[in-house]
């Protein structure tokens, strides 16, 4: 059975597994204080161009979003996000469980809009009843978005400007960041993310690692007592070197970008085949996620040979299904899918 349901259904890139095996007999200090984490953090600082970045490695996406937003957001405030943002939908109320409200704003192609955010903040600041309402104490973006779309540099600059004008930290969830950085035509780089945000992540779970997310706080911006606060959330891995080793491997010799580019290239081939055969693609993007509208018969026929992701029922009764390529998708996988199409 061909599986194109998501980008985390394979274990890890062979280089990661090989290095895990090579170092398995070594003893390391715990909690991210090891030389492998230090090396991986140095590679990240090389990418961002900022020697003052604080870097920490966590295990999974929801855990990371909850932990980072918990330390960035005042206890009396909420988190502004697009209504389709991961924290707004598929994270089981993880942000709300910290006592913070997710303030959902309309998504535009999966993206948060700077003007919408500015109106929200300005409206609350000018409202005599503002103290009785939850105001945004941080802003959450995902890049790529949940629809695979990307922010342009200009859009990120506009949102960053709004955040700084209102004194609100900006956090970018980069669970699929590799697929965004490798996408054709993008003008967003790690250096720009470092310049414009207060924290962002470099995803590993969905981009070649067994598990793991790297959190970057630019300009020595990590909140005080970060390790203590991370551990308080149950997010500090004792065997932290396992995270550092994976990122140190993925960020060597352009491996992270090469495998991300593979996913985007394979997705382009799938998009071309869908277009040629008249399938309806929604939320057009240049990254590894493809959303296709399928009637009941087409869905049944395809799912005899390929596992797809179900996103929801559409007004016309069709199903919105996701085809997801990954670092591990091969040209033969695409050929098999095209035959099914």
C-alpha positions as CSV (number, residue, x, y, z in Angstrom):
1,X,0.0,0.0,0.0
2,X,1.3,3.4,-1.0
3,X,1.2,5.9,2.0
4,X,1.0,9.6,1.2
5,X,-1.0,10.6,4.2
6,X,1.6,12.8,5.9
7,X,5.3,13.6,6.0
8,X,6.1,11.8,9.3
9,X,5.1,8.2,8.4
10,X,8.8,7.1,7.9
11,X,11.3,6.6,10.6
12,X,14.4,8.8,9.9
13,X,16.9,9.5,7.2
14,X,19.5,6.7,6.9
15,X,22.3,9.1,7.8
16,X,20.6,9.8,11.2
17,X,20.1,6.1,11.9
18,X,23.7,5.4,10.9
19,X,25.0,8.1,13.3
20,X,22.8,6.9,16.1
21,X,24.2,3.4,15.7
22,X,27.8,4.7,15.6
23,X,27.4,6.7,18.8
24,X,25.2,4.3,20.7
25,X,28.1,3.0,22.9
26,X,29.2,6.5,24.0
27,X,28.1,8.1,27.2
28,X,26.8,11.7,27.1
29,X,25.8,14.3,29.7
30,X,22.0,14.8,29.9
31,X,19.4,17.5,29.3
32,X,21.0,19.0,26.2
33,X,24.4,19.9,27.9
34,X,26.3,17.5,25.5
35,X,28.7,18.3,22.7
36,X,26.3,17.1,20.0
37,X,23.6,19.6,21.0
38,X,26.3,22.3,21.1
39,X,27.5,21.4,17.6
40,X,23.9,21.4,16.3
41,X,23.2,24.8,17.9
42,X,26.4,26.2,16.3
43,X,25.2,25.0,12.9
44,X,21.9,26.7,13.4
45,X,23.7,30.0,14.3
46,X,25.6,29.6,11.1
47,X,22.3,29.4,9.2
48,X,20.8,32.4,11.0
49,X,24.0,34.5,10.9
50,X,23.4,35.4,14.6
51,X,26.1,34.1,17.1
52,X,23.8,35.3,19.9
53,X,20.9,33.0,19.2
54,X,19.7,30.8,22.1
55,X,18.9,27.3,20.8
56,X,17.0,24.5,22.6
57,X,15.9,21.1,21.4
58,X,12.5,19.7,22.2
59,X,10.7,16.5,21.2
60,X,7.5,17.1,19.3
61,X,5.5,19.9,17.6
62,X,2.5,20.3,20.0
63,X,4.8,20.0,23.0
64,X,7.1,22.7,21.5
65,X,4.2,25.1,20.6
66,X,2.7,24.8,24.0
67,X,6.0,25.2,25.8
68,X,7.3,28.1,23.8
69,X,4.0,30.0,23.8
70,X,3.7,29.4,27.6
71,X,7.1,31.1,28.2
72,X,6.5,34.0,25.7
73,X,2.9,34.9,26.7
74,X,1.9,36.8,29.9
75,X,-0.4,34.7,32.1
76,X,-3.3,37.2,31.6
77,X,-3.1,37.3,27.8
78,X,-4.0,35.1,24.8
79,X,-2.3,34.0,21.6
80,X,-3.4,35.4,18.2
81,X,-3.4,32.9,15.4
82,X,-5.0,32.2,12.0
83,X,-8.3,30.3,12.5
84,X,-6.7,27.4,10.6
85,X,-3.5,27.5,12.5
86,X,-2.4,24.3,14.1
87,X,-2.8,25.6,17.6
88,X,-6.4,26.7,16.7
89,X,-7.4,23.3,15.4
90,X,-5.4,20.1,15.7
91,X,-3.6,20.5,19.1
92,X,-6.4,19.4,21.3
93,X,-6.6,22.6,23.3
94,X,-2.9,22.5,24.3
95,X,-2.6,26.3,24.4
96,X,-5.9,26.6,26.3
97,X,-4.7,24.0,28.8
98,X,-2.0,26.6,29.9
99,X,-4.8,29.1,30.7
100,X,-4.3,31.1,27.6
101,X,-7.0,31.7,25.0
102,X,-6.3,31.3,21.3
103,X,-7.7,34.4,19.6
104,X,-8.5,33.2,16.1
105,X,-8.4,35.6,13.2
106,X,-9.5,34.9,9.6
107,X,-7.0,33.1,7.5
108,X,-6.2,34.3,4.0
109,X,-4.8,31.3,2.0
110,X,-3.8,29.9,5.4
111,X,-2.0,33.0,6.4
112,X,-2.6,35.6,9.1
113,X,-3.0,39.2,7.8
114,X,-1.0,42.1,9.3
115,X,-4.0,44.5,9.0
116,X,-6.4,42.1,10.8
117,X,-3.8,41.7,13.6
118,X,-3.3,45.5,13.8
119,X,-7.1,46.1,14.0
120,X,-7.4,43.6,16.8
121,X,-4.6,45.1,18.9
122,X,-5.5,48.7,18.2
123,X,-9.2,48.0,18.9
124,X,-8.5,46.5,22.3
125,X,-6.0,49.2,23.3
126,X,-8.6,51.9,22.5
127,X,-11.5,50.2,24.1
128,X,-12.5,51.4,27.6
129,X,-13.5,47.9,28.4
130,X,-10.2,46.5,27.1
131,X,-9.1,45.4,30.6
132,X,-12.1,43.1,30.8
133,X,-11.1,41.2,27.6
134,X,-8.3,38.9,26.6
135,X,-5.8,40.7,24.5
136,X,-3.0,39.0,22.5
137,X,0.2,38.6,24.4
138,X,1.9,36.7,21.5
139,X,1.3,35.9,17.9
140,X,1.5,32.5,16.3
141,X,2.3,31.8,12.6
142,X,3.1,28.6,10.9
143,X,5.5,28.6,7.9
144,X,4.6,26.8,5.7
145,X,0.9,27.1,6.8
146,X,-1.4,24.2,7.4
147,X,-2.4,24.5,3.7
148,X,1.2,24.3,2.5
149,X,1.2,28.0,1.5
150,X,4.1,30.4,2.4
151,X,4.4,33.9,3.7
152,X,6.4,36.3,1.6
153,X,9.2,38.3,3.2
154,X,7.0,41.4,2.8
155,X,4.1,39.7,4.6
156,X,6.3,38.6,7.5
157,X,7.9,42.1,7.7
158,X,4.4,43.6,8.0
159,X,3.3,41.2,10.7
160,X,6.6,41.7,12.6
161,X,6.2,45.5,12.4
162,X,2.7,45.2,13.9
163,X,4.0,43.0,16.7
164,X,6.8,45.3,17.6
165,X,4.6,48.4,17.5
166,X,2.2,46.7,20.0
167,X,5.0,45.1,22.1
168,X,3.9,41.5,21.3
169,X,6.3,38.6,20.7
170,X,6.1,36.9,17.3
171,X,6.5,33.1,17.2
172,X,6.8,31.1,13.9
173,X,6.1,27.4,14.0
174,X,8.5,25.8,11.5
175,X,7.4,22.2,11.8
176,X,7.7,21.9,8.0
177,X,10.2,24.8,7.7
178,X,12.6,22.8,5.4
179,X,9.9,22.4,2.8
180,X,9.3,26.1,2.9
181,X,12.9,27.1,2.7
182,X,13.4,24.8,-0.3
183,X,10.3,25.9,-2.2
184,X,10.7,27.5,-5.5
185,X,10.4,31.3,-5.5
186,X,10.5,31.9,-1.7
187,X,12.3,34.9,-0.4
188,X,12.2,33.8,3.3
189,X,15.4,32.5,4.8
190,X,16.6,31.6,8.3
191,X,18.3,34.9,8.5
192,X,15.1,36.8,7.8
193,X,13.2,34.6,10.4
194,X,15.9,35.4,12.9
195,X,15.6,39.2,12.2
196,X,11.8,39.3,12.3
197,X,10.7,37.0,15.1
198,X,11.1,36.5,18.8
199,X,11.2,32.7,18.5
200,X,10.9,30.2,15.7
201,X,11.3,26.5,15.2
202,X,13.2,24.3,12.7
203,X,11.2,21.1,12.4
204,X,12.9,17.7,12.5
205,X,10.0,15.3,13.1
206,X,8.5,16.0,9.6
207,X,11.9,16.6,7.9
208,X,14.0,13.5,8.3
209,X,14.4,13.1,12.1
210,X,13.0,10.3,14.2
211,X,11.6,13.1,16.4
212,X,12.6,16.6,17.4
213,X,12.2,20.3,17.0
214,X,14.8,23.0,17.3
215,X,13.7,26.2,19.0
216,X,15.6,29.4,18.2
217,X,15.3,32.6,20.4
218,X,17.1,35.3,18.4
219,X,19.4,37.9,19.9
220,X,19.9,36.0,23.3
221,X,16.1,36.3,23.6
222,X,15.4,33.2,25.6
223,X,13.2,34.0,28.6
224,X,14.8,33.7,32.0
225,X,15.0,30.2,33.6
226,X,14.1,28.6,30.3
227,X,15.4,25.2,31.2
228,X,13.4,25.2,34.4
229,X,10.3,26.3,32.6
230,X,10.7,23.7,29.9
231,X,11.2,21.0,32.4
232,X,8.1,22.2,34.4
233,X,6.1,21.5,31.2
234,X,7.6,17.9,31.0
235,X,9.4,18.9,27.8
236,X,13.0,18.4,28.8
237,X,14.5,15.2,27.4
238,X,17.0,13.5,29.7
239,X,18.8,11.9,26.7
240,X,19.0,15.3,25.0
241,X,22.0,14.3,22.9
242,X,19.6,12.2,20.8
243,X,18.0,15.4,19.6
244,X,21.3,17.2,19.1
245,X,22.7,14.3,17.1
246,X,19.8,14.3,14.7
247,X,20.0,18.0,14.0
248,X,23.8,18.0,13.8
249,X,23.4,15.3,11.1
250,X,20.6,16.9,9.2
251,X,22.3,20.3,9.1
252,X,25.5,18.9,7.8
253,X,26.5,19.0,4.1
254,X,23.1,20.6,3.1
255,X,21.3,17.4,3.9
256,X,18.3,19.2,5.4
257,X,17.8,21.3,2.3
258,X,18.4,18.5,-0.1
259,X,15.8,16.2,1.4
260,X,13.3,19.1,1.7
261,X,13.8,19.9,-2.0
262,X,13.2,16.3,-2.8
263,X,9.7,16.5,-1.2
264,X,8.9,19.7,-3.0
265,X,10.0,18.4,-6.4
266,X,8.0,15.2,-6.0
267,X,5.0,17.3,-5.0
268,X,5.4,19.3,-8.2
269,X,5.3,16.1,-10.2
270,X,2.1,15.1,-8.4
271,X,0.5,18.5,-9.0
272,X,1.3,18.3,-12.7
273,X,-0.3,14.8,-12.9
274,X,-3.4,16.0,-11.1
275,X,-3.8,19.0,-13.4
276,X,-3.3,16.9,-16.5
277,X,-6.1,14.6,-15.4
278,X,-8.5,17.3,-14.3
279,X,-8.5,16.9,-10.5
280,X,-9.4,19.9,-8.5
281,X,-6.5,21.2,-6.5
282,X,-7.3,23.6,-3.6
283,X,-4.9,25.9,-1.6
284,X,-2.2,26.0,-4.4
285,X,1.3,25.9,-3.0
286,X,4.9,25.1,-4.0
287,X,5.6,23.0,-0.9
288,X,5.0,19.3,-0.1
289,X,1.3,19.4,0.7
290,X,-1.4,19.0,-2.0
291,X,-5.1,19.3,-1.3
292,X,-7.5,17.7,-3.7
293,X,-11.3,17.6,-3.8
294,X,-12.5,14.1,-4.5
295,X,-16.0,12.8,-5.0
296,X,-17.0,9.6,-3.2
297,X,-16.3,7.3,-6.1
298,X,-12.9,8.7,-6.8
299,X,-11.9,8.6,-3.2
300,X,-13.0,4.9,-2.8
301,X,-11.1,4.0,-6.0
302,X,-7.9,5.8,-5.0
303,X,-7.9,4.5,-1.4
304,X,-7.7,0.9,-2.6
305,X,-4.1,1.7,-3.5
306,X,-3.0,4.7,-1.5
307,X,-3.5,6.1,2.0
308,X,-4.5,9.8,1.8
309,X,-5.2,12.3,4.6
310,X,-8.8,13.4,5.2
311,X,-9.2,17.1,5.9
312,X,-12.9,17.5,5.9
313,X,-16.2,17.4,4.0
314,X,-16.9,20.2,1.5
315,X,-20.2,21.9,0.9
316,X,-20.8,19.9,-2.4
317,X,-20.3,16.6,-0.5
318,X,-16.8,16.0,-1.8
319,X,-14.0,15.1,0.5
320,X,-11.0,17.4,0.8
321,X,-8.0,15.0,0.9
322,X,-4.3,15.7,1.4
323,X,-1.5,14.1,-0.6
324,X,1.7,14.7,1.2
325,X,5.2,14.0,-0.1
326,X,8.2,13.9,2.2
327,X,11.9,13.7,2.5
328,X,11.5,10.0,1.8
329,X,9.2,10.1,-1.2
330,X,10.8,8.5,-4.3
331,X,10.2,9.0,-8.0
332,X,8.8,5.4,-8.0
333,X,6.2,6.5,-5.3
334,X,5.1,9.2,-7.6
335,X,4.9,6.9,-10.6
336,X,2.7,4.5,-8.6
337,X,0.4,7.3,-7.5
338,X,0.1,8.6,-11.1
339,X,-0.9,5.1,-12.2
340,X,-3.7,5.2,-9.6
341,X,-4.8,8.6,-10.7
